[in-house]
Amino acid sequence: MKWTTVGIFVFLLVQLGEGMGHEAPFIQLNIGVQLYLPYWNRIIPDYSMIYASQFYDHDQNNDPLDVTDALWCQSANTSTNIGVWYYPNGTEVPLFDGPFNDSSAPSPVYSKRFSGQIALARRDGLSGYEGLYKCIIPDENGVNQTLVVGAYTDNGYNNNDGPNADPTMQFSLLSTSRLAPVFSLSFSVSDGPPTTVSCSVNGNGISTELSRVIVNGPGSVTRVTVTVRQSGAGSYQCTVSNTRVTDGINGRIGNIQALSSTTSLSLSISNTPTGLTATRLSTGLAHVRLSWSTVSGATGYEVYYQLSSITPVSAGTTASTTINITSGLFRGITYTFYVVSYGSAHLPSGSTSVMLTFSDPVVSDLIATLNTTSAITLTWSPPTAVVPISYNINRRCSRVCESLVTSNSETSVLSPHASTGISPYSQCTFDLIGVYGSLRVFLTTNYLANTPSAAPTAPVDDIIFSSVESVSMTVSWDEVPCNGRNGPITGYYLTYTNITSNTSYTVNITGGDNRMYNLTGLITYTNYTVRITSYMYDITGPARQEIQLTAESIPGVISDLKQKNATLEKISISWNSPTIPNGIITVYVIRYRESTSTGPYNITNTTNTHYIIVGLIPNTSYTIGVRAYTSIGPGEWTDRDYATAEIPVVETFSVTKLIPTVVVAEWGSVPGASHYTVYYESTSSSSRKKRQVETGMRVFPGDTTEGLIGGLDPNLNYLFSISTSFNVNGIIYEGEESPIPTSTVTTNTGLIVGVTVVYIPIILLVLALIIVVSVLCVKISNINHKRKSNDIVMECSPAYATTEFKTKSTDEPKCSTTEPETPTSHPPATEYTTPTV
């Protein structure tokens, strides 16, 4: 049977109204916020200037994506229901939930929210609503950001001659520190938004921090503030421009020329002091006096000190040219001191500076004269500058092998001094401190001395096994704990013992840092005791030991693979575990395929030593392989060829003629058969006229053992055969055909014939017809009842016939039945396809 694939295609058309603009633009924004004008497909700067014909509440330019050409305020925050638009007078632009281009929307503008953005849509003229529109929308961090755009009628935009800035800026000193002054210059801008603001001093551009705030009202005024973080006298100037200044032809639209606007302010600065000096005072080891020259016009001076890169600290102000600093400073530290002047000028002066280090008196000959495993004796000479009343010693000790430090302070000591209670093999640092009344001065710091080593008192800390293989392993271990090391470890003895055989081997590993060894030649899957003993030169310490099992290996081959049973679709196999398992067998993997196939194997697995392979093809040889797995991997395959059972054939088969055009086929039952197929083929004609060969078949249910075959030509000889079919997993498999034995083909008179039916004398024929009519009535009645419920009638391609049977050329007799017999139609030939497994 041929199968035809019919492709079914479903097309779905969704058409949006052309020019309606139902779509929001895609936000290509990872951080921050922005203004997007889809009419020109561009992102516009904050405080840009646009006109009415550049934004709508529909898709004015009919772009392919049908994006509504509104003015979009967008954020990297993709939340819904965010953002608010404000009119130039500071009131909220109404929010509309209906669709774009809806006649019920507010006029002349309204806002509409989408995920991560809000649109400012225009559906009417802007006359009376011109000015600075403000959008407030949270960024990806949830912090509200403000974006501003100047929206005007087309005429208002074209007739705009550029922004107007105040001619003079206002000065404000922002910082409290005169050492690093920060000030602001502010001014107002009207007649358009200040898109860009650039500033300079004495014609040289400077870096500023820009702040713009809308002054709500009909004039749409923006208050601009620039913050300056550099000090310098001169003429400060800021230039303001916007989109209209650069639009048209160099700012000209029609007869209107748009220009930038400039504002300026001149600032003065005080003169810098000179001749700064720093002198240490005898009142303390961290006291200092600063002096400098007088600055003309200055009303005061401010002094600062700075420690390294820390922000300078104000030490105070003075009207004189000297100042004493007696607090807040520390000994042994270098400071930078600054002085600035201030007066009637806008800005304080630049600073002058000087550096000073508060160094302490020093003892340079502190030395350890006697070291034992628990004490260190120190001696020193007094400092030459000034001799202290007494000495203190700070001690910090740690074992050489660790970073843990123990501290100890000893007061009122004299040279020589024995510092006790120290552990063996420790490293100690000492500070010698001079006592000067209430002051403490470090005369010597971090003097280093060590105590000698002693025998180890603890074993190695941990034994670690890695790269454990079937015949080898790597052994490593941690150092002897520091509190039990007592000196440098110079080597280790490694002893490993096969617990099963009680066989031991010892390895001498020199070097305290060599704490790894690779053991080889071991026995697979065997426990070993590993013992590590540390030593220091010729003194050994206590030992530590651990037990480790060598790893598994791949298993050997399984044995005695055999077939236990086979059916049409199943093969049952069993096997024995590997004689050399080399570990724990975790699973058995089975592969199989048809013996004649070169394609991939079917793979399955089990933890048992038996398995039933199902879903096979009847009467087919399979190559079946089994191998074992351990945690390491698989062993080798063991392959055998086994076959499924053959489809049974009909053992007994006979055909008996009922009437010249009908025969009865009878056969022995085959258990489990889904149906039987009887094939027939004409072989010759008894008439002189040559006839075309006639073939056919009949299919009968598997629970029947007989069936009628009608519609035969009484002038032809026929060969009959029968086959058995089985339904295996939804697929029909047909067995070999069984020919009809010659001895069982009988005529309606009961005579045994070979290949043809002989003609009988007229008298016998009459008797035969009487018998046939009687039998036919019974047979047809019984068979019709069977065929009415479950008979299968099919015509097939010619069968392989072996026995010739010829019907007699007489009229078919009539008989009465309870139901009229319906002639059997012959359906088209049917093919049973055997799939490849």
Stockholm file with secondary structure:
# STOCKHOLM 1.0

chainA/1-837         MKWTTVGIFVFLLVQLGEGMGHEAPFIQLNIGVQLYLPYWNRIIPDYSMIYASQFYDHDQNNDPLDVTDALWCQSANTSTNIGVWYYPNGTEVPLFDGPFNDSSAPSPVYSKRFSGQIALARRDGLSGYEGLYKCIIPDENGVNQTLVVGAYTDNGYNNNDGPNADPTMQFSLLSTSRLAPVFSLSFSVSDGPPTTVSCSVNGNGISTELSRVIVNGPGSVTRVTVTVRQSGAGSYQCTVSNTRVTDGINGRIGNIQALSSTTSLSLSISNTPTGLTATRLSTGLAHVRLSWSTVSGATGYEVYYQLSSITPVSAGTTASTTINITSGLFRGITYTFYVVSYGSAHLPSGSTSVMLTFSDPVVSDLIATLNTTSAITLTWSPPTAVVPISYNINRRCSRVCESLVTSNSETSVLSPHASTGISPYSQCTFDLIGVYGSLRVFLTTNYLANTPSAAPTAPVDDIIFSSVESVSMTVSWDEVPCNGRNGPITGYYLTYTNITSNTSYTVNITGGDNRMYNLTGLITYTNYTVRITSYMYDITGPARQEIQLTAESIPGVISDLKQKNATLEKISISWNSPTIPNGIITVYVIRYRESTSTGPYNITNTTNTHYIIVGLIPNTSYTIGVRAYTSIGPGEWTDRDYATAEIPVVETFSVTKLIPTVVVAEWGSVPGASHYTVYYESTSSSSRKKRQVETGMRVFPGDTTEGLIGGLDPNLNYLFSISTSFNVNGIIYEGEESPIPTSTVTTNTGLIVGVTVVYIPIILLVLALIIVVSVLCVKISNINHKRKSNDIVMECSPAYATTEFKTKSTDEPKCSTTEPETPTSHPPATEYTTPTV
#=GR chainA/1-837 SS CCCCCCCCCCCCCCCCCTTCCCBCCCCCCSSSEEEEETTTTEEECTTEEEEGGGCCSSCTTCCTTCBCCSEEEEESCCCSSCCEEECTTSCBCCBCCSCTTCTTSCSSEEEEEETTEEEEEECSCCTTCCEEEEEEEECTTSCEEEEEEEEECHHHHHTCCCCEECSBCEEEECCSCSSSCCEEEEEEEESSCCCEEEEEETTEECCEEEEEEEECSTTCEEEEEEEECCCCCEEEEEEEECHHHHSTBTTEETTEECCCEEEEEEECBCCCCCCCEEEECTTCTTCEEEECCCCTTEEEEEEEEEETTSCCEEEEEESSSEEEECSSCCTTCEEEEEEEEEESSSBCCCCEEEEEECCCCCCCCCEEEEECSSEEEEECCCCSSCCCSEEEEEEEEEETTCCCCEEEEEEEECSSEEEECCCTTEEEEEEEEEEETTEEEEEEEEEEEECCCCCCCSCCSCEEEESCCSSCEEEEECCCCHHHHCSCCCEEEEEEEETTTTEEEEEEEESTTCCEEEECSCCTTCEEEEEEEEEETTEEEEEEEEEEECCCCCCCCCEEEEEEEECSSCEEEEEECCSSCSSCCCEEEEEEEETTCCSCCEEEEESSSEEEECSCCTTCEEEEEEEEECSSCBCCCEEEEEECCCCCCCSCEEEEEEETTEEEEEECCCTTCSEEEEEEEEEEESSSSCCCCCEEEEEEETTCSEEEECCCCTTEEEEEEEEEEEEETTEEEECCCEECCGGGCBCTTCCBCSSSCCCCCHHHHHHHHHHHHHHHHHHHHHHHHHHHHHCBCCCCSCCCCCEEEECCCSCCCCCCCSSCCCCCCCCCCCCCCCCCC
#=GC SS_cons         CCCCCCCCCCCCCCCCCTTCCCBCCCCCCSSSEEEEETTTTEEECTTEEEEGGGCCSSCTTCCTTCBCCSEEEEESCCCSSCCEEECTTSCBCCBCCSCTTCTTSCSSEEEEEETTEEEEEECSCCTTCCEEEEEEEECTTSCEEEEEEEEECHHHHHTCCCCEECSBCEEEECCSCSSSCCEEEEEEEESSCCCEEEEEETTEECCEEEEEEEECSTTCEEEEEEEECCCCCEEEEEEEECHHHHSTBTTEETTEECCCEEEEEEECBCCCCCCCEEEECTTCTTCEEEECCCCTTEEEEEEEEEETTSCCEEEEEESSSEEEECSSCCTTCEEEEEEEEEESSSBCCCCEEEEEECCCCCCCCCEEEEECSSEEEEECCCCSSCCCSEEEEEEEEEETTCCCCEEEEEEEECSSEEEECCCTTEEEEEEEEEEETTEEEEEEEEEEEECCCCCCCSCCSCEEEESCCSSCEEEEECCCCHHHHCSCCCEEEEEEEETTTTEEEEEEEESTTCCEEEECSCCTTCEEEEEEEEEETTEEEEEEEEEEECCCCCCCCCEEEEEEEECSSCEEEEEECCSSCSSCCCEEEEEEEETTCCSCCEEEEESSSEEEECSCCTTCEEEEEEEEECSSCBCCCEEEEEECCCCCCCSCEEEEEEETTEEEEEECCCTTCSEEEEEEEEEEESSSSCCCCCEEEEEEETTCSEEEECCCCTTEEEEEEEEEEEEETTEEEECCCEECCGGGCBCTTCCBCSSSCCCCCHHHHHHHHHHHHHHHHHHHHHHHHHHHHHCBCCCCSCCCCCEEEECCCSCCCCCCCSSCCCCCCCCCCCCCCCCCC
//
